Amino acid sequence: MPVITTDKLQSFYDVVIVGSGAGGGQTAYTLTMEGVKVLVMEAGRSFDPATEVAMLQLPSHAPLRGEKTPDKQYGFHDCSINSGWEIPGEPYTNANSEPENQFKWWRQRMMGGRTNHWGRISLRNGPYDFKPRTCFGAGFDWPIGYDDVAPYYDKVEMLIGVFGTNEGLENSPNSSPGVLQPAPKLRVGELYAQKHGKKVGAHITSIHRAVLTRPQDAETLPAKLHPGNKKAQGILADHMRTRSPCFWATDCHRGCSIRANYDSQTVHLRPALATGNLDILPNAMAREVTIDNQGKATGITFTDKSTGREGHAKGRVVVLAAGSMESVRLLLNSKSNLFPQGIANSSGKVGKYITDSVSSSVGAHIPAFEGMPVHNEDGAGGPHAYVPWTMHAQNRNGELGFPGGYHLEFTSGRQMPSLTTLNGIDSKSGSAGTLYGRRLKEEARRFYGCQLGFGAQGTMLPNDGSFCELDPELKDQWGIPVLRFHWKWTDFEINQVRHQQKHICEILESMGGKISQKADADVLKSMKQGGTVIHEVGGAIMGADPASSVTNAWSQTWDVKNVFLADGAPFASTADKNPTLTIMALAWRMADRLKDEMKKGNI
């Protein structure tokens, strides 16, 4: 069972999965390792991280010195293809004209989905994050708690390889002993921030990221992940031996040809294919979930993007893992006499309660970094440190004006400079006209690496003003109705960004930093637009009551028992952590439940 074309589809699969990213890949891995026959459908083309990434290329090797283009919206060397905020022929709309009330939607049309393009930050949700109504008196409590997900966090971290340290912090849970890989040393700028941030209550510590810092233990981990399954253990052991630890040479957003960092193809799809239980169908644009007369899902109707012809993949179970908004779009477009408002939508909640990370940033010039000796701080292709949220007592006492919190991510160091900018040297050294020759070189060496900035990513609880629906008129090039977004920031998010800006400035000033911009009186101008953090979740939230949610605690839709969700759509809120690790943990938990129910004949 390999990567196939439409004419090679089998007549029937146990499970049809839409999407090949974190949730779809994890679901396919878990099921195929247990002998389940699976089809994964991907809207983009095949992509091979071992041969198609630009790990060691210089900016001078790229067209336009690596700058962004409509086809490469994060720059030429970013590991994205046929992806971006705007994709030709695949529009979406916003109901409002004001930027603060608009949502920007990033799509990743390639094998492996967004796991090719992310910072690999892998933070666990904590107990408070699953119970915001109980803890903060706002939002919805998830129908599960941290203890339900904790064993799956351990499994995912062992499988994908996550480095970090256990700090014993409130609501930032430890991994089990022996699960995490060793954290790399902090860079000079990170150490300096760690030292001085204490003055203003900032606890700066090693971040958790899905990058190998040493070879995986292929002798013991497979048995822990697949007890009693010798075939799965052997496949996983062989696969783990093909991955090399990071050698600190390139930005992880470029992808990784040595398989040191996690992406779905490297970690999930390769071993799943090795079981012989997986077919992968690329270039398949899913249109709708098909339903029989009894209200049971029968498969997925799709357009073959290579030929333009319609196809249908049949399965006993359908799993939607296309990305939260794309899965919502599929549910809404799956209309029938039984489901005139879209499948699984008897509650009317499909498309409701979208959330994203609440984000703003501030940067500063750090005079202490001037004239630093030349050295390479590439490191593990992204941040080695971060600032977790620790102000839980203030949350409980209602002192902050917002529930939950935020963490801070920052970059420092002396990575390879861009060839399209002087890095602000002219603004720091008087008239630009005096900068040439030896003087320019001296000032470049003096000031390079002196900027340090923090970006916040924080909690967002659902509100009635943030949702999506089908546009009543517009369709994409495949004839599929597109999404129309509504977006609203509440006082919770606005108050949080005020706090973010103030706290970041305090940390930078504690380091002697000269703030490069002042907080805007209009806080909305400091906030990143909805969707731009690319952490959107919700739209088909899980709950304990079918009248107010779309899925149960197992991400199984209430209305159609053989339709499950394996991406961020069931999230009942956004925590102050990046969502990908939780998506994978929930997908593994869901897949375990699904195979058990299939064995029992309940599905």
C-alpha positions as CSV (number, residue, x, y, z in Angstrom):
1,M,0.0,0.0,0.0
2,P,2.0,3.0,-1.2
3,V,1.5,6.6,-2.5
4,I,-1.1,6.1,-5.2
5,T,-3.2,7.8,-7.9
6,T,-7.0,7.8,-8.0
7,D,-7.2,4.8,-10.4
8,K,-5.3,2.7,-7.8
9,L,-7.9,3.3,-5.0
10,Q,-9.0,0.2,-3.3
11,S,-12.7,-0.5,-3.3
12,F,-13.0,-0.1,0.5
13,Y,-10.9,0.9,3.5
14,D,-11.4,0.5,7.2
15,V,-10.7,4.2,7.7
16,V,-10.5,7.2,5.3
17,I,-8.5,10.1,6.7
18,V,-8.6,13.6,5.2
19,G,-5.3,15.4,5.9
20,S,-1.7,14.2,6.3
21,G,-0.5,16.7,8.9
22,A,-0.1,16.3,12.7
23,G,-3.5,14.9,13.4
24,G,-4.0,12.9,10.2
25,G,-0.4,11.5,10.4
26,Q,-0.7,10.5,14.0
27,T,-4.1,8.8,13.4
28,A,-2.7,6.9,10.4
29,Y,0.3,5.8,12.4
30,T,-1.6,4.6,15.4
31,L,-4.2,2.6,13.3
32,T,-1.9,1.1,10.7
33,M,0.5,-0.2,13.4
34,E,-2.5,-2.2,14.7
35,G,-3.3,-3.7,11.3
36,V,-6.1,-1.2,10.3
37,K,-6.3,-0.6,6.5
38,V,-6.1,3.2,6.0
39,L,-6.3,5.7,3.2
40,V,-4.9,9.2,3.8
41,M,-6.1,11.9,1.4
42,E,-4.0,15.0,0.9
43,A,-5.1,18.1,-1.0
44,G,-1.5,18.9,-2.0
45,R,1.2,17.2,-3.8
46,S,3.8,14.7,-2.5
47,F,6.8,16.2,-0.8
48,D,10.0,14.5,0.3
49,P,11.8,16.3,3.2
50,A,15.0,14.3,2.6
51,T,15.5,15.7,-0.9
52,E,13.4,18.9,-1.3
53,V,14.5,21.1,1.6
54,A,17.1,23.8,1.5
55,M,18.9,23.1,4.7
56,L,22.4,24.6,4.1
57,Q,21.7,27.1,1.3
58,L,22.8,30.7,1.8
59,P,20.5,33.6,1.1
60,S,22.6,34.3,-2.1
61,H,21.6,30.9,-3.4
62,A,17.9,31.9,-3.7
63,P,16.1,34.0,-6.2
64,L,15.5,37.6,-4.9
65,R,18.0,36.8,-2.1
66,G,15.4,34.6,-0.4
67,E,12.7,37.2,-0.1
68,K,9.0,36.3,0.0
69,T,7.0,36.0,-3.2
70,P,3.3,35.1,-3.8
71,D,4.3,31.5,-4.1
72,K,6.7,31.5,-1.1
73,Q,5.0,33.8,1.4
74,Y,7.5,33.2,4.1
75,G,10.5,33.5,1.8
76,F,12.0,31.3,-0.8
77,H,13.7,28.9,1.6
78,D,10.7,28.3,3.8
79,C,9.5,24.7,3.7
80,S,6.1,25.5,2.1
81,I,4.8,24.8,-1.4
82,N,1.4,25.7,-2.8
83,S,0.7,27.3,0.6
84,G,0.0,30.7,2.1
85,W,-2.5,33.3,3.2
86,E,-3.9,33.5,-0.3
87,I,-3.9,30.5,-2.7
88,P,-4.9,31.1,-6.3
89,G,-8.3,29.6,-7.0
90,E,-9.0,29.0,-3.3
91,P,-10.4,32.2,-1.8
92,Y,-12.2,32.8,1.4
93,T,-14.0,35.9,2.6
94,N,-14.6,38.0,5.7
95,A,-17.9,39.5,6.7
96,N,-16.4,42.7,8.1
97,S,-14.2,45.3,6.5
98,E,-12.3,46.4,9.6
99,P,-8.9,44.6,9.9
100,E,-9.4,43.9,13.6
101,N,-12.6,42.0,12.8
102,Q,-11.1,40.0,10.0
103,F,-9.5,36.5,10.0
104,K,-6.5,35.5,7.9
105,W,-6.4,31.8,7.0
106,W,-3.1,30.0,6.2
107,R,-3.5,26.8,4.2
108,Q,-0.7,24.3,3.6
109,R,-1.3,22.3,0.4
110,M,1.5,19.7,0.6
111,M,2.1,16.2,2.0
112,G,2.7,16.6,5.7
113,G,0.6,19.8,5.9
114,R,1.7,22.4,8.4
115,T,4.2,20.1,10.1
116,N,6.6,21.2,7.4
117,H,6.3,24.8,8.4
118,W,6.4,25.4,12.1
119,G,8.8,26.1,15.0
120,R,8.4,22.6,16.5
121,I,7.5,24.2,19.9
122,S,5.8,21.4,21.8
123,L,4.2,22.5,25.1
124,R,1.6,20.5,27.0
125,N,-1.7,22.0,28.0
126,G,-2.0,22.1,31.8
127,P,-5.0,21.2,34.1
128,Y,-6.3,24.8,34.1
129,D,-6.3,24.9,30.3
130,F,-8.9,22.1,30.1
131,K,-11.2,23.7,32.7
132,P,-11.3,27.4,32.1
133,R,-15.0,27.7,33.2
134,T,-14.1,26.1,36.6
135,C,-10.8,28.0,37.0
136,F,-11.6,31.4,35.5
137,G,-15.4,31.6,35.3
138,A,-15.3,32.0,31.6
139,G,-15.3,29.9,28.4
140,F,-16.2,26.2,28.4
141,D,-14.8,23.3,30.4
142,W,-13.5,20.6,28.1
143,P,-15.2,17.2,28.8
144,I,-11.7,15.8,29.5
145,G,-9.0,16.8,31.9
146,Y,-5.2,16.8,31.9
147,D,-5.0,13.3,33.4
148,D,-7.0,11.9,30.4
149,V,-4.4,13.2,28.0
150,A,-1.1,13.0,30.0
151,P,-0.3,9.4,29.0
152,Y,-0.6,10.4,25.3
153,Y,1.6,13.4,25.8
154,D,4.3,11.0,27.0
155,K,3.7,8.7,24.0
156,V,3.9,11.5,21.4
157,E,7.0,13.0,23.0
158,M,8.8,9.7,22.9
159,L,7.7,9.0,19.3
160,I,8.5,12.4,17.8
161,G,11.5,13.3,20.0
162,V,11.1,16.4,22.2
163,F,13.9,18.2,24.0
164,G,13.4,20.2,27.2
165,T,13.5,20.3,30.9
166,N,11.0,19.5,33.7
167,E,10.6,22.7,35.8
168,G,7.7,21.7,38.0
169,L,5.8,24.8,37.1
170,E,2.1,25.4,37.9
171,N,0.0,24.5,34.9
172,S,3.0,23.7,32.7
173,P,3.2,19.9,33.5
174,N,6.3,17.8,33.6
175,S,6.8,14.9,31.3
176,S,7.3,11.5,32.8
177,P,10.9,10.7,33.8
178,G,13.1,9.7,30.8
179,V,10.7,11.0,28.2
180,L,12.3,14.3,27.2
181,Q,15.6,14.5,25.3
182,P,18.3,16.7,26.7
183,A,17.9,20.4,26.1
184,P,20.6,22.3,24.2
185,K,22.5,25.0,26.0
186,L,21.0,28.4,26.0
187,R,22.5,31.1,23.7
188,V,24.3,34.1,25.1
189,G,21.3,36.3,24.6
190,E,19.0,33.8,26.2
191,L,21.3,33.5,29.2
192,Y,21.5,37.3,29.6
193,A,17.7,37.5,29.5
194,Q,17.5,34.7,32.0
195,K,19.8,36.5,34.4
196,H,18.2,39.9,34.2
197,G,14.5,38.9,33.7
198,K,14.4,37.7,37.3
199,K,14.3,41.3,38.4
200,V,10.8,41.6,36.9
201,G,9.5,38.1,37.7
202,A,10.3,36.5,34.4
203,H,11.1,32.8,34.7
204,I,13.2,32.1,31.6
205,T,14.0,28.4,31.0
206,S,14.5,25.8,28.3
207,I,11.7,25.5,25.8
208,H,10.3,22.2,24.6
209,R,10.8,21.6,20.9
210,A,10.4,18.5,18.6
211,V,14.0,18.3,17.6
212,L,16.4,15.4,18.3
213,T,19.4,16.4,20.4
214,R,20.6,12.8,20.5
215,P,19.7,9.5,18.7
216,Q,16.5,8.0,19.7
217,D,16.6,4.9,21.9
218,A,15.5,2.3,19.4
219,E,16.2,-0.5,21.8
220,T,13.6,0.4,24.5
221,L,11.2,3.1,23.1
222,P,9.3,0.9,20.6
223,A,8.3,-1.6,23.3
224,K,7.0,1.2,25.5
225,L,4.9,2.6,22.7
226,H,3.7,-0.7,21.2
227,P,3.7,-3.3,24.1
228,G,3.0,-6.8,22.8
229,N,3.1,-5.8,19.1
230,K,6.5,-7.1,17.8
231,K,5.8,-6.1,14.2
232,A,5.2,-2.5,15.2
233,Q,8.2,-2.5,17.5
234,G,10.4,-3.7,14.7
235,I,9.2,-1.1,12.2
236,L,9.5,1.7,14.7
237,A,13.0,0.6,15.7
238,D,14.2,0.6,12.1
239,H,12.6,3.9,11.5
240,M,14.2,5.5,14.6
241,R,17.6,4.4,13.5
242,T,17.2,6.5,10.2
243,R,16.9,9.7,12.2
244,S,20.0,11.7,13.1
245,P,20.3,14.2,15.9
246,C,20.4,17.9,15.0
247,F,23.9,19.3,14.2
248,W,22.9,22.9,14.8
249,A,23.1,24.1,11.2
250,T,19.9,25.5,9.8
251,D,16.5,27.1,10.5
252,C,13.9,24.4,11.2
253,H,11.4,26.3,9.1
254,R,13.4,25.1,6.1
255,G,12.7,21.5,6.8
256,C,15.2,18.8,7.8
257,S,16.8,16.3,5.4
258,I,18.5,14.4,8.2
259,R,15.1,13.8,9.9
260,A,16.3,15.5,13.2
261,N,13.1,17.5,13.6
262,Y,9.5,16.3,13.6
263,D,7.3,16.4,10.6
264,S,4.4,14.1,9.8
265,Q,6.1,12.4,6.9
266,T,9.3,11.7,8.7
267,V,7.8,10.4,11.9
268,H,4.3,9.2,11.1
269,L,3.8,8.4,7.4
270,R,7.1,6.5,6.7
271,P,6.6,3.8,9.4
272,A,2.9,3.7,8.6
273,L,3.7,2.9,5.0
274,A,6.1,0.3,6.1
275,T,3.3,-1.7,7.8
276,G,1.7,-2.3,4.4
277,N,-1.6,-1.0,5.7
278,L,-1.5,2.5,4.3
279,D,-2.4,4.1,1.0
280,I,-1.7,7.8,0.5
281,L,-3.6,9.7,-2.2
282,P,-2.1,13.2,-2.9
283,N,-3.8,16.0,-5.0
284,A,-7.2,15.0,-3.7
285,M,-9.4,18.0,-2.8
286,A,-12.1,16.7,-0.4
287,R,-15.6,18.0,-1.1
288,E,-18.0,16.3,1.3
289,V,-18.6,13.4,3.6
290,T,-21.1,11.1,1.9
291,I,-24.0,9.6,4.0
292,D,-26.3,6.6,3.5
293,N,-30.0,6.5,4.3
294,Q,-29.3,5.5,7.9
295,G,-27.2,8.5,8.5
296,K,-23.9,6.7,8.5
297,A,-20.8,8.0,6.7
298,T,-19.8,6.0,3.7
299,G,-16.7,7.9,2.5
300,I,-15.4,11.1,0.9
301,T,-16.2,12.6,-2.4
302,F,-13.2,14.5,-3.8
303,T,-11.8,16.2,-6.9
304,D,-8.6,14.8,-8.4
305,K,-6.6,18.0,-8.9
306,S,-4.4,16.3,-11.5
307,T,-7.3,15.4,-13.8
308,G,-10.2,17.6,-12.6
309,R,-12.3,14.5,-12.3
310,E,-14.5,13.6,-9.3
311,G,-13.8,10.6,-7.3
312,H,-15.0,8.8,-4.2
313,A,-13.2,6.9,-1.5
314,K,-15.2,4.4,0.5
315,G,-14.6,3.6,4.1
316,R,-16.1,2.1,7.3
317,V,-15.0,5.2,9.2
318,V,-14.2,8.8,8.2
319,V,-11.6,10.9,10.1
320,L,-11.3,14.6,9.3
321,A,-7.9,16.0,10.0
322,A,-7.7,18.6,7.2
323,G,-6.9,21.5,9.6
324,S,-9.6,22.8,11.9
325,M,-11.2,25.3,9.4
326,E,-10.9,23.0,6.4
327,S,-12.6,20.2,8.4
328,V,-15.3,22.6,9.4
329,R,-15.8,23.5,5.8
330,L,-16.2,19.8,4.9
331,L,-18.8,19.4,7.6
332,L,-20.8,22.4,6.5
333,N,-20.6,21.3,2.8
334,S,-21.8,17.8,3.6
335,K,-25.5,18.5,3.2
336,S,-28.2,16.0,2.6
337,N,-31.9,15.4,3.4
338,L,-30.8,14.0,6.8
339,F,-28.4,16.9,7.4
340,P,-29.6,20.0,5.6
341,Q,-27.3,22.3,7.7
342,G,-24.3,20.1,7.2
343,I,-23.2,16.9,8.8
344,A,-22.9,16.7,12.6
345,N,-24.6,20.0,13.0
346,S,-27.8,19.3,14.9
347,S,-26.5,21.6,17.6
348,G,-25.9,24.4,15.1
349,K,-22.4,24.7,16.5
350,V,-20.3,23.7,13.5
351,G,-18.2,26.7,12.6
352,K,-18.7,28.4,16.0
353,Y,-16.2,29.3,18.7
354,I,-13.0,29.7,16.6
355,T,-10.0,30.8,18.6
356,D,-6.4,31.6,17.9
357,S,-3.4,32.5,20.1
358,V,-3.5,36.1,21.3
359,S,-0.2,37.7,20.2
360,S,1.8,40.9,20.2
361,S,5.5,41.6,20.2
362,V,8.1,44.2,21.3
363,G,11.8,44.5,20.4
364,A,14.8,46.4,21.7
365,H,18.4,47.2,21.1
366,I,20.6,45.7,23.8
367,P,23.7,47.8,24.2
368,A,25.4,45.0,26.3
369,F,25.5,42.9,23.1
370,E,27.5,45.5,21.1
371,G,30.9,44.3,19.9
372,M,30.3,40.7,20.9
373,P,33.0,38.4,19.5
374,V,32.0,36.7,16.3
375,H,30.5,33.3,16.9
376,N,27.8,31.0,15.5
377,E,24.6,30.6,17.5
378,D,22.5,28.8,14.9
379,G,21.7,26.1,17.5
380,A,18.6,23.9,17.1
381,G,17.1,26.0,14.3
382,G,14.8,28.0,16.7
383,P,14.5,29.2,20.3
384,H,16.2,27.3,23.1
385,A,14.4,29.2,25.8
386,Y,11.1,30.8,26.6
387,V,9.1,32.6,29.3
388,P,6.3,30.4,30.7
389,W,3.3,31.9,32.3
390,T,3.6,32.0,36.1
391,M,1.1,34.6,37.3
392,H,-1.6,32.1,38.3
393,A,-2.3,33.6,41.7
394,Q,-3.1,37.0,40.0
395,N,-5.5,35.1,37.6
396,R,-7.3,33.5,40.6
397,N,-7.6,36.8,42.4
398,G,-9.0,38.5,39.3
399,E,-6.2,41.1,39.3
400,L,-5.4,41.0,35.6
401,G,-8.6,41.5,33.7
402,F,-8.2,38.3,31.6
403,P,-8.3,34.6,32.1
404,G,-5.4,32.3,31.5
405,G,-2.1,33.8,30.5
406,Y,0.5,33.9,27.8
407,H,4.1,32.6,27.2
408,L,6.9,34.6,25.6
409,E,9.0,33.3,22.7
410,F,12.2,35.1,21.7
411,T,15.1,34.9,19.4
412,S,18.6,36.1,20.0
413,G,21.9,35.2,18.5
414,R,24.1,35.7,15.5
415,Q,22.6,33.6,12.8
416,M,23.4,34.1,9.1
417,P,22.3,37.6,8.2
418,S,20.0,38.5,5.4
419,L,21.5,40.1,2.3
420,T,18.6,42.6,1.9
421,T,19.1,44.8,4.9
422,L,21.7,46.7,7.0
423,N,19.9,45.5,10.1
424,G,19.2,49.1,11.2
425,I,22.9,50.0,11.4
426,D,22.3,53.3,9.7
427,S,19.7,54.4,12.3
428,K,22.1,53.6,15.2
429,S,25.2,55.3,13.9
430,G,24.0,58.8,12.7
431,S,23.7,59.7,9.1
432,A,23.5,56.9,6.6
433,G,25.7,59.0,4.3
434,T,28.8,58.5,6.6
435,L,28.5,54.7,6.5
436,Y,30.7,53.3,3.8
437,G,34.0,51.4,3.5
438,R,35.8,50.5,6.7
439,R,33.3,52.5,8.9
440,L,30.4,50.5,7.6
441,K,32.2,47.2,8.3
442,E,33.1,48.3,11.8
443,E,29.5,49.4,12.6
444,A,28.1,46.2,11.1
445,R,30.3,44.1,13.4
446,R,29.5,46.3,16.3
447,F,25.7,46.2,16.0
448,Y,25.0,42.8,14.4
449,G,23.1,40.6,16.9
450,C,22.2,43.4,19.2
451,Q,18.4,43.2,18.7
452,L,16.3,41.1,21.0
453,G,12.5,40.8,20.9
454,F,9.8,38.9,22.6
455,G,6.6,37.7,21.0
456,A,3.6,36.6,23.2
457,Q,1.2,33.8,22.5
458,G,-1.7,33.7,24.9
459,T,-5.1,32.2,25.9
460,M,-8.2,32.9,24.0
461,L,-11.6,31.6,25.2
462,P,-14.4,31.3,22.7
463,N,-16.9,34.1,22.1
464,D,-20.1,34.3,20.0
465,G,-18.5,36.8,17.6
466,S,-15.7,34.5,16.3
467,F,-17.0,31.9,13.8
468,C,-17.2,30.9,10.2
469,E,-20.0,29.9,7.8
470,L,-20.3,29.1,4.1
471,D,-20.2,32.1,1.9
472,P,-23.6,32.2,0.2
473,E,-22.2,32.9,-3.3
474,L,-18.5,32.4,-3.7
475,K,-17.0,29.0,-4.7
476,D,-13.4,27.9,-5.2
477,Q,-12.0,26.7,-8.5
478,W,-13.3,23.2,-7.7
479,G,-16.8,24.4,-7.3
480,I,-16.8,24.0,-3.5
481,P,-18.4,26.8,-1.4
482,V,-15.8,28.7,0.5
483,L,-15.7,29.9,4.1
484,R,-16.8,33.4,5.3
485,F,-15.2,34.4,8.6
486,H,-16.4,36.6,11.4
487,W,-13.9,37.7,14.1
488,K,-14.1,39.5,17.4
489,W,-11.6,40.4,20.1
490,T,-13.2,40.7,23.6
491,D,-12.0,42.7,26.5
492,F,-10.2,39.6,27.8
493,E,-7.9,39.6,24.7
494,I,-7.4,43.4,24.7
495,N,-6.5,43.4,28.4
496,Q,-4.1,40.6,27.8
497,V,-2.3,42.4,25.1
498,R,-1.9,45.5,27.2
499,H,-0.3,43.2,29.9
500,Q,1.9,41.5,27.2
501,Q,3.2,44.9,26.0
502,K,3.9,46.1,29.5
503,H,5.6,42.9,30.7
504,I,7.8,42.6,27.6
505,C,9.0,46.1,28.0
506,E,9.8,45.4,31.6
507,I,12.0,42.5,30.7
508,L,13.8,44.3,27.9
509,E,14.4,47.3,30.1
510,S,15.8,45.0,32.9
511,M,18.4,44.0,30.3
512,G,19.3,47.6,29.6
513,G,17.4,47.5,26.3
514,K,16.4,50.5,24.3
515,I,12.8,49.8,23.2
516,S,12.5,50.1,19.4
517,Q,8.8,51.0,19.5
518,K,6.4,52.4,22.1
519,A,3.1,50.7,23.0
520,D,0.4,52.1,20.9
521,A,-2.5,53.9,22.7
522,D,-4.8,51.9,20.5
523,V,-4.1,48.3,21.7
524,L,-5.8,46.8,18.6
525,K,-2.9,48.1,16.5
526,S,-0.5,46.1,18.7
527,M,-2.4,42.8,18.3
528,K,-1.6,40.3,15.6
529,Q,-4.7,39.8,13.4
530,G,-6.9,36.8,14.0
531,G,-5.4,33.7,12.4
532,T,-2.0,35.2,11.7
533,V,-0.3,33.1,14.5
534,I,-1.6,30.1,12.5
535,H,-2.9,28.4,15.7
536,E,-6.6,28.6,14.8
537,V,-8.6,25.8,16.5
538,G,-12.3,25.2,17.3
539,G,-15.2,25.2,15.0
540,A,-16.4,21.7,16.0
541,I,-15.8,21.8,19.7
542,M,-16.0,18.8,22.0
543,G,-18.4,18.8,25.0
544,A,-20.5,16.7,27.4
545,D,-23.8,17.8,25.9
546,P,-24.9,17.2,22.2
547,A,-27.0,20.3,22.3
548,S,-24.0,22.6,22.8
549,S,-21.1,20.8,21.1
550,V,-20.2,18.9,18.0
551,T,-18.1,16.0,19.3
552,N,-17.9,13.9,22.5
553,A,-14.8,13.5,24.6
554,W,-13.3,11.2,22.0
555,S,-13.6,13.6,19.1
556,Q,-16.4,11.5,17.8
557,T,-19.3,13.5,16.3
558,W,-22.5,13.1,18.2
559,D,-24.7,12.9,15.1
560,V,-22.7,10.4,13.0
561,K,-21.0,7.8,15.1
562,N,-18.4,6.8,12.4
563,V,-17.1,10.3,11.8
564,F,-14.2,11.5,14.0
565,L,-12.1,14.6,14.1
566,A,-8.3,14.5,14.5
567,D,-7.1,18.2,14.2
568,G,-7.7,21.3,16.2
569,A,-11.5,21.6,15.4
570,P,-12.6,19.9,18.7
571,F,-10.6,22.3,20.9
572,A,-12.9,24.1,23.2
573,S,-10.4,27.0,23.7
574,T,-6.9,28.1,23.0
575,A,-4.4,27.7,25.8
576,D,-1.2,29.7,26.4
577,K,0.6,26.8,24.6
578,N,1.1,26.0,21.0
579,P,-1.6,23.5,19.9
580,T,0.3,20.9,17.8
581,L,1.4,18.6,20.6
582,T,-2.1,18.5,22.0
583,I,-3.5,17.8,18.5
584,M,-1.3,14.7,18.3
585,A,-2.0,13.5,21.8
586,L,-5.8,13.8,21.2
587,A,-5.5,12.1,17.8
588,W,-3.6,9.1,19.4
589,R,-6.1,8.9,22.2
590,M,-9.0,9.0,19.6
591,A,-7.4,6.4,17.4
592,D,-7.0,4.0,20.3
593,R,-10.6,4.4,21.1
594,L,-11.6,4.0,17.5
595,K,-9.7,0.7,16.9
596,D,-11.2,-0.7,20.1
597,E,-14.7,0.3,19.0
598,M,-14.1,-1.3,15.6
599,K,-12.9,-4.5,17.2
600,K,-16.0,-4.6,19.4
601,G,-18.2,-4.1,16.3
602,N,-19.7,-0.9,17.7
603,I,-18.6,1.1,14.6
